[in-house]
Structures are given as structure tokens and as C-alpha cells.
Amino acid sequence: MGKIMLTGDRPTGRLHVGHYVGSLKRRVELQNTGDFDEMFVMIADAQALTDNADNPEKVRQNIIEVALDYLACGLDPEKCIVSCIPVPNAVPGSIWITILSLSSGFTSSQDGMIRMSST
């Protein structure tokens, strides 16, 4: 298996200069190095719903804004896969809790990469 990069953002609003300086600029650089066989950029809408459960339309609009911001910053759909995996309203709470607990095995590092932790 080759090198794979997985990164993303919660669509809580338009991205700003802090996002650009903190991670987006580096994502574009990494995308253009060719060091990764695959690159995935996730718009984590399910996580945004934890803060906006009463306003899913806001989350839907923010998803569009984040996707446009990704393109404006230079992420190239020919070089990386930008995805949004919506969670249907019918997902039982127990499944959601399982998803959240499984995701706790991931850690992020200074270079913006997400890695599986060994603990």
C-alpha cells in the first residue's frame, strides 16, 4: 500500500486566514509534491451537526462554502478526493457513539496529518 493522506475540516462556517495558515496552505503543498499516492480531504459534516443539530440547513450551506474555499485555496480535484459523507437523520445514537469512540484512535500531528495512534 502506498502513502495515503487523510485530512479535513468541520463545516462550522466559512474558512478563514487561520485555516489557511494553519493547514490549507500545507495541504496544497503536500498535494503538489506527489509524495502521496492518494489524498483525501473530508468535510466532516456529522461532527458539525453536534454543534448545530437544531439547524441542519446551516450545516448544508457551510459544506458548500468549505468546498468552495478548498478550491479557492488551490486544492485540485484532479489530485485529491474531497468528500462529504452525510449522516442520515435515521442513524441511531448508539451507532453515532460507536463512530465517535472509534475515531478517538486517530491523532493529528503538527504537519496536519492524521495517524492511527498505537494506544
C-alpha positions in Angstrom: 0.0 0.0 0.0 1.3 3.5 -0.9 1.2 6.6 1.2 -2.2 8.0 1.9 -3.1 11.3 3.4 -6.5 11.9 5.2 -7.3 15.4 6.5 -10.4 17.6 6.8 -12.4 20.2 8.5 -15.7 20.6 10.3 -18.1 22.9 8.2 -18.9 25.2 11.1 -18.7 28.3 8.8 -16.5 29.8 6.1 -12.9 29.0 6.4 -10.6 32.0 7.3 -7.0 33.0 7.3 -6.3 30.9 10.3 -7.4 27.8 8.5 -5.2 28.8 5.5 -2.1 29.5 7.6 -2.7 26.6 9.9 -3.4 23.8 7.4 -4.8 24.6 4.0 -1.5 26.1 2.6 0.3 22.9 3.7 -2.3 20.6 2.3 -1.9 22.3 -1.1 1.9 22.0 -0.9 1.6 18.3 0.0 -0.9 17.7 -2.8 1.6 19.2 -5.3 4.7 17.2 -4.1 3.4 13.9 -5.5 4.6 12.2 -2.3 1.2 10.7 -1.7 -0.4 8.0 -3.8 -3.8 9.1 -2.6 -5.1 12.2 -0.8 -8.5 12.5 0.9 -9.9 15.8 2.2 -13.0 15.2 4.3 -15.7 17.7 5.1 -16.8 16.3 8.4 -20.5 17.3 8.4 -21.6 14.8 11.0 -19.2 16.5 13.5 -20.7 19.9 12.7 -24.1 18.6 13.5 -23.0 18.1 17.1 -23.0 21.9 17.4 -25.8 22.7 15.0 -28.3 19.8 15.5 -31.1 22.3 15.5 -30.0 24.0 12.2 -29.0 21.3 9.6 -29.6 23.8 6.8 -26.8 25.9 8.2 -24.5 22.9 8.0 -25.6 22.2 4.4 -24.7 25.7 3.4 -21.4 25.6 5.3 -20.5 22.4 3.4 -20.8 24.3 0.1 -18.8 27.2 1.5 -16.0 24.9 2.7 -15.8 23.1 -0.6 -15.6 26.4 -2.5 -12.9 27.6 0.0 -10.9 24.4 -0.7 -11.0 25.1 -4.4 -10.1 28.8 -3.9 -7.1 27.8 -1.8 -5.8 25.5 -4.5 -6.9 22.0 -3.7 -7.2 20.3 -7.0 -9.9 17.7 -7.5 -7.7 16.0 -10.1 -5.1 15.4 -7.4 -7.2 14.8 -4.2 -10.6 13.5 -3.4 -12.8 15.9 -1.5 -15.6 14.1 0.2 -18.5 14.7 2.5 -20.2 11.7 4.0 -23.5 12.8 5.3 -25.0 11.0 8.3 -28.7 10.4 7.7 -31.2 11.5 10.3 -32.1 7.9 11.0 -28.7 6.9 12.3 -29.3 5.6 15.8 -27.4 7.2 18.7 -25.6 4.0 19.6 -24.0 4.0 16.1 -23.0 7.6 16.4 -21.4 6.9 19.8 -19.5 4.0 18.2 -18.3 6.2 15.4 -17.0 8.8 17.8 -15.3 6.3 20.0 -13.6 4.6 17.1 -12.4 7.9 15.8 -10.6 8.6 19.1 -7.9 6.2 17.9 -6.8 8.9 15.4 -4.3 11.6 16.3 -3.3 14.7 14.4 0.2 16.0 14.2 1.9 19.3 13.5 2.1 18.6 9.8 -1.7 18.3 9.5 -1.6 14.6 9.0 -3.9 12.2 10.8 -2.4 9.0 12.0 -3.7 6.0 13.9 -2.4 6.0 17.5 -0.8 2.9 18.9 -2.8 3.1 22.1 
